[in-house]
Amino acid sequence: MDKIFKGMKPSRRSFLTGAAAAGAGAVATVAKGQGAPDPAIVEQQPWRTFLGEGVDAYPYGMPSEHEAHVIRRSVPWLTADPISSVNFTPLHELDGIITPNGLCFERHHGGIAEVDPAEHRLMINGLVDKQMVFTMDDLKRFPRENHVYFLECAANSGMEWAGAQLNGCQFTHGMIHNVMYTGIPLRLLLEEAGVKTNGKWIMVEGADAAGMNRSIPIEKAMDDCLIAFKMNGEALRPEQGYPVRLVVPGWEGNMWVKWLRRIEVGDQPWHAREETSKYTDLLENGTARRFTWEMDAKSVITNPSPQAPITHGPGPTVLTGVAWSGRGTIPRVDVTIDGGKNWHQARMSGPSLNKSMHRFYFEFDWDGTPLLLQSRAHDSTGYVQPTKNELRAIRGENSIYHNNGIQTWYVNEQGIAENVEIS
């Protein structure tokens, strides 16, 4: 070897080539040490033997066929009819904080409205100086902004009020998604119309067959609401309100009216169906809390979980999940693997954005004994996510909305997880 390299300076290429060869030899040695060589290494795979499809095969890119199981799913018995129903985001299959457009959960009250944007109009009326009607082209001439927000249905985790019900975080927590919205600050349109001094509320109405409508205080409308026409850079999907929807950051999803067609300014709330008989919090004594718009801090471990068991056996294990708050950011998440006996501060990773999902991780060596997994979110206001029993002590068990209690997964010796409740 001294003769070979005498008077020569090894290049980076020769070093890397030698290192690669040494690495390959090490892999082969390990494989032989384990028995028969791994066919995935030593046998020619079919995709290496023929040319693939060209650039025009998929004008709109699609996921790999090997990811066909990553889809929204519904629970048929939850509602009487799929037209007025919900499907769920597969949280256990995702990472980071952005939900792909095709996986954002759906909640409809009259099915998906298929709206022609050329014929769509947005009207502002009521207590304004001038009533106005905007086409989509009109709207796109206003200054626009980009913001990442979570959208959570108030009924997310609603089935869990009375105890562990649905086996999978897709079904317990999947009525949520987190995307970047592009849209116009609502205040710009209201300022254009001129809100009268006695205009204290707005009523937003959708163009779907259900005619969804909700009352919103003028302070919120003038603060951070958006009239959005894009999500994650592309046009809204029809099931997400194409061509235009309302974005109400941090507040319950029912207020984010899709297929937005009208905004009426008034001097008091409208007390519509979706804010009286629905989307109120029934307490144990029979009275109901109304106008509980904000979504409290919440978190869930997505892996391991019932739909994402531990398959690798004992050893290094990655726990991950998401947390969010309608009142700000999530600076900290605690996790426990023993049902609350010991808590550990999780590692936050990725952007920390206002009223957005936050991703957390906790790496540990699993010894193969059963686990009781929980996560506990802290938001930027100092609020700490409660246990389910702490929540029930105040709210009772009659509600189906605004359940942000700590979720528990039990993992057995085989790595199989299930939904349980311990507090």
C-alpha positions in Angstrom: 0.0 0.0 0.0 2.9 2.4 0.7 4.2 1.9 -2.8 0.8 2.5 -4.3 0.3 5.8 -2.5 3.9 7.0 -2.5 4.0 10.5 -4.0 0.2 10.5 -4.5 -2.5 12.5 -2.7 -5.8 10.4 -2.4 -8.7 12.2 -4.1 -12.1 12.6 -2.4 -13.6 10.4 -5.1 -11.1 7.6 -4.5 -11.8 7.8 -0.8 -15.5 7.7 -1.2 -15.3 4.8 -3.6 -13.2 2.9 -1.2 -15.5 3.7 1.7 -18.5 2.5 -0.4 -16.8 -0.7 -1.2 -15.9 -1.3 2.4 -19.5 -0.5 3.4 -20.9 -3.0 0.9 -18.6 -5.6 2.2 -19.7 -5.0 5.7 -23.4 -5.3 4.7 -22.7 -8.6 2.9 -20.8 -9.8 6.0 -23.6 -9.0 8.3 -26.1 -10.6 5.9 -24.1 -13.8 5.8 -23.7 -13.8 9.5 -27.5 -13.7 9.9 -27.9 -16.7 7.5 -29.0 -16.5 3.9 -28.2 -13.2 2.1 -31.0 -10.7 1.9 -32.7 -11.1 -1.5 -33.4 -7.3 -1.5 -29.6 -6.8 -1.7 -28.3 -9.6 -3.8 -31.1 -10.1 -6.3 -31.8 -7.8 -9.2 -35.1 -6.0 -8.5 -37.5 -5.5 -11.4 -37.5 -1.7 -11.4 -33.8 -1.8 -12.3 -34.4 -3.8 -15.4 -36.6 -1.6 -17.5 -37.3 2.1 -18.2 -40.0 3.8 -16.2 -42.8 6.1 -17.4 -42.1 9.5 -18.8 -42.7 13.0 -17.5 -46.2 13.2 -19.1 -47.5 10.0 -17.5 -49.1 11.9 -14.6 -49.9 15.5 -15.4 -51.1 15.9 -11.8 -48.7 14.0 -9.5 -50.1 11.1 -7.5 -48.8 9.2 -4.5 -47.0 5.9 -5.0 -49.2 2.8 -5.4 -47.4 1.5 -2.2 -49.0 4.4 -0.3 -52.6 3.5 -1.4 -53.6 2.8 2.2 -52.9 6.4 3.3 -56.4 7.7 2.9 -59.2 9.5 4.7 -61.6 7.1 6.4 -65.1 7.4 7.8 -67.0 5.6 10.6 -70.4 4.7 8.9 -72.4 4.4 12.1 -71.5 7.9 13.4 -74.0 9.6 11.1 -77.3 8.6 9.5 -76.2 9.6 6.0 -72.8 10.2 4.3 -74.1 13.4 2.7 -74.1 15.0 6.2 -71.1 13.3 7.7 -67.4 13.3 8.3 -64.2 11.5 7.3 -60.9 11.6 9.1 -57.3 12.7 8.4 -54.9 9.7 8.8 -52.7 11.5 11.4 -50.7 8.3 12.1 -49.4 8.2 8.5 -48.2 11.8 8.4 -45.1 13.6 9.7 -44.1 17.3 10.0 -47.0 19.7 10.4 -48.5 20.2 6.9 -51.5 18.1 5.9 -51.6 17.1 2.2 -54.6 18.6 0.4 -56.0 15.1 -0.5 -55.9 13.9 3.1 -57.6 16.9 4.9 -60.6 15.7 6.7 -64.1 16.5 5.4 -67.2 17.6 7.3 -70.3 18.3 5.3 -73.9 19.2 6.2 -75.3 19.0 2.6 -72.7 17.3 0.6 -70.0 18.8 -1.6 -71.1 21.8 -3.5 -69.6 21.8 -7.1 -69.4 25.6 -7.7 -68.4 27.2 -11.0 -66.0 30.0 -10.0 -67.1 32.1 -13.0 -70.6 32.2 -11.6 -69.8 32.5 -7.9 -70.4 35.8 -6.1 -69.6 37.0 -2.6 -72.0 39.6 -1.3 -71.6 42.0 1.7 -74.8 43.5 3.0 -76.5 44.6 6.2 -75.2 47.5 8.3 -72.7 48.8 5.8 -72.3 52.1 4.0 -72.5 50.3 0.6 -73.6 46.8 -0.2 -71.1 45.1 -2.5 -70.9 42.0 -4.7 -67.5 40.5 -5.6 -66.6 38.1 -8.4 -63.6 35.8 -7.9 -61.6 38.1 -10.2 -62.5 41.0 -8.0 -61.3 39.2 -4.9 -58.0 38.4 -6.4 -57.2 42.1 -6.9 -57.1 42.6 -3.1 -53.8 42.2 -1.2 -53.3 38.7 0.0 -51.5 36.9 2.8 -50.2 33.4 3.5 -50.7 31.8 6.9 -50.4 28.2 8.3 -53.4 27.4 10.6 -55.0 24.3 12.0 -58.7 23.7 11.4 -60.3 21.4 14.0 -63.9 20.4 14.2 -65.4 21.1 17.6 -66.6 17.5 17.8 -63.0 16.2 17.3 -62.6 13.5 20.1 -66.3 14.0 20.9 -67.0 10.2 21.2 -64.4 10.0 24.0 -66.3 12.0 26.6 -67.9 8.8 28.1 -64.7 6.7 27.8 -62.4 5.1 25.3 -64.5 4.4 22.1 -62.7 4.5 18.8 -59.5 2.6 18.2 -57.1 4.8 16.3 -55.9 8.4 16.4 -57.3 8.8 12.9 -60.8 8.4 14.4 -60.3 9.9 17.9 -58.4 13.0 16.7 -58.6 13.0 12.9 -61.1 15.8 12.5 -58.2 18.2 12.0 -55.9 19.4 9.4 -53.1 22.0 9.1 -52.4 23.8 5.8 -51.1 27.1 4.5 -53.9 29.3 3.4 -53.7 32.1 0.9 -56.3 34.7 1.1 -57.5 38.2 1.7 -57.8 39.7 5.2 -61.5 39.9 5.8 -61.1 43.4 7.3 -60.1 44.7 3.9 -63.5 43.7 2.4 -65.4 45.0 5.4 -63.5 48.3 5.2 -64.3 48.5 1.5 -68.0 48.2 2.3 -67.8 50.5 5.3 -69.1 48.9 8.6 -71.6 51.2 10.4 -70.9 52.1 14.0 -73.7 49.8 15.2 -72.3 46.8 13.3 -71.1 44.5 16.0 -71.5 41.0 14.4 -71.2 39.4 11.0 -73.2 36.4 9.7 -71.3 34.3 7.2 -73.3 32.0 4.9 -72.3 29.2 2.5 -73.6 28.4 -1.0 -74.1 24.7 -0.3 -77.5 23.1 -0.1 -77.3 23.3 3.7 -76.9 27.0 3.7 -74.5 26.9 6.6 -74.3 30.1 8.6 -72.6 31.3 11.7 -72.4 34.5 13.8 -68.9 36.0 14.4 -68.0 39.1 16.5 -66.8 42.0 14.5 -63.6 42.1 16.6 -62.6 38.7 15.3 -63.6 39.5 11.8 -61.4 42.6 11.8 -58.5 40.7 13.5 -57.2 37.6 11.6 -60.0 36.1 9.5 -59.1 35.4 5.9 -61.2 35.0 2.7 -59.1 32.1 1.4 -59.0 30.7 -2.2 -55.8 28.6 -2.0 -54.4 26.0 0.4 -50.9 24.7 0.3 -50.3 26.8 -2.8 -53.1 25.4 -5.0 -56.8 26.1 -5.4 -59.1 24.9 -2.6 -60.4 21.4 -3.2 -64.2 21.2 -3.7 -64.6 19.4 -0.4 -62.7 22.3 1.3 -65.0 25.0 -0.1 -63.8 25.8 -3.6 -63.7 28.4 -4.9 -63.6 30.5 -1.6 -64.0 29.9 2.1 -63.7 31.7 5.4 -60.7 31.0 7.7 -61.2 31.8 11.4 -57.9 31.0 13.0 -58.0 29.1 16.3 -61.8 28.9 16.4 -64.0 25.8 15.9 -64.2 24.5 12.3 -67.9 24.9 11.9 -67.4 28.7 11.7 -65.0 28.3 8.7 -67.8 28.5 6.3 -67.1 26.9 2.9 -68.3 28.0 -0.5 -68.7 31.4 1.1 -71.4 33.5 -0.7 -72.6 36.1 1.8 -71.5 38.2 4.7 -74.1 40.2 6.5 -73.2 42.8 9.1 -75.6 43.2 12.1 -75.9 44.5 15.6 -76.4 41.2 17.4 -75.7 37.5 16.8 -78.2 35.6 14.6 -78.5 32.5 16.9 -78.5 30.2 13.9 -79.1 26.4 14.3 -75.3 25.7 14.3 -74.8 27.9 17.4 -77.9 27.0 19.4 -79.1 23.5 19.1 -75.6 22.5 17.7 -72.1 23.5 18.7 -72.9 24.4 22.2 -71.4 22.6 25.2 -74.1 20.9 27.3 -73.0 20.8 31.0 -73.8 18.1 33.6 -76.6 20.3 35.1 -78.4 20.6 31.8 -77.4 24.1 30.9 -75.4 24.8 27.9 -72.4 27.0 27.3 -72.7 29.0 24.1 -70.1 30.9 21.9 -67.2 28.7 23.1 -65.4 29.4 19.9 -61.7 29.0 20.8 -60.0 25.6 20.6 -58.1 24.8 23.7 -54.5 23.3 23.7 -54.5 19.7 22.7 -52.1 16.9 21.6 -52.0 13.3 20.6 -49.3 10.7 20.1 -49.7 9.5 16.5 -47.0 6.8 16.6 -47.1 4.3 18.3 -50.9 4.2 18.2 -53.6 1.6 17.4 -53.2 2.1 13.6 -49.4 2.3 13.9 -48.1 -0.5 16.2 -44.5 -1.1 17.1 -43.3 -3.7 14.5 -39.6 -3.7 15.0 -39.5 -5.2 18.5 -37.5 -4.0 21.5 -34.8 -1.4 21.0 -34.6 2.2 19.7 -38.1 3.6 19.2 -39.3 6.9 18.0 -42.5 8.3 19.5 -44.1 11.2 17.7 -47.2 13.3 17.7 -48.8 16.7 17.1 -50.0 19.5 19.4 -51.9 22.7 18.8 -53.7 25.6 20.5 -56.3 28.1 19.3 -54.7 30.7 21.6 -51.1 30.7 20.3 -48.1 28.4 20.0 -47.0 25.2 21.7 -43.6 25.8 23.3 -43.6 22.5 25.2 -45.0 19.0 25.1 -44.5 16.4 27.9 -44.8 12.7 27.2 -45.0 9.6 29.5 -44.5 6.0 28.6 -45.7 4.6 32.0 -49.1 6.2 32.4 -47.9 9.4 34.2 -45.5 8.0 36.7 -42.7 9.8 34.9 -43.0 12.6 32.5 -40.3 13.6 29.9 -40.0 16.8 27.9 -40.5 16.0 24.2 -38.3 17.4 21.4 -40.1 20.0 19.4 -39.2 20.0 15.7 -40.2 22.2 12.8 -41.7 25.7 12.7 -43.6 27.1 15.7 -46.4 29.1 14.2 -49.4 30.8 15.8 -52.5 28.7 15.9 -50.8 25.9 13.9 -49.9 22.3 14.6 -46.5 21.6 16.2 -44.6 18.4 15.8 -42.9 16.6 18.7 -40.7 13.6 19.1 -39.4 11.4 22.0 -36.8 8.8 21.4 -36.4 5.9 23.8 -35.2 2.3 24.1 -38.2 0.0 24.4 -37.5 -3.0 26.6 -40.5 -5.0 25.4 -42.7 -4.4 28.5 -46.2 -2.8 28.1 -46.5 0.9 27.7 -49.1 3.5 28.6 -48.5 6.5 26.3 -49.7 10.0 26.9 -48.8 13.5 25.8 -49.5 16.8 27.5 -49.4 20.1 25.7 -48.4 23.5 27.2 -49.4 26.6 25.1 -47.9 30.0 25.0 -50.5 31.4 27.4 -49.4 29.0 30.2 -52.5 26.8 29.7 -51.7 23.0 30.3 -53.8 20.3 28.6 -56.0 18.6 31.2 -56.7 15.0 31.9 -60.1 13.7 30.9 -61.2 13.5 34.5 -60.1 17.1 35.2 -62.2 18.1 32.2 -65.2 16.1 33.3 -65.1 17.6 36.8 -66.0 20.9 35.2 -68.0 19.9 32.1 -69.6 16.5 33.0 -70.1 13.9 30.3 -73.1 15.3 28.3 -71.1 17.2 25.7 -69.6 16.1 22.5 -67.7 19.3 21.7 -64.4 20.7 22.8 -62.9 17.6 24.3 -59.2 18.3 24.7 -58.4 15.8 27.4 -55.2 13.8 27.5 -55.3 10.6 25.3 -53.9 7.3 26.4 -52.7 4.4 24.3 -51.8 1.0 25.8 -49.1 -0.9 24.0 -48.7 -4.6 24.8 -45.5 -6.8 24.6 -46.1 -7.5 20.9 -46.2 -3.7 20.1 -50.0 -3.7 19.5 -51.7 -0.5 20.7 -55.3 0.2 21.8 -57.3 3.1 23.1 -57.7 3.0 26.9 -58.4 5.4 29.7 -56.6 5.7 33.0 -57.5 9.2 34.1 
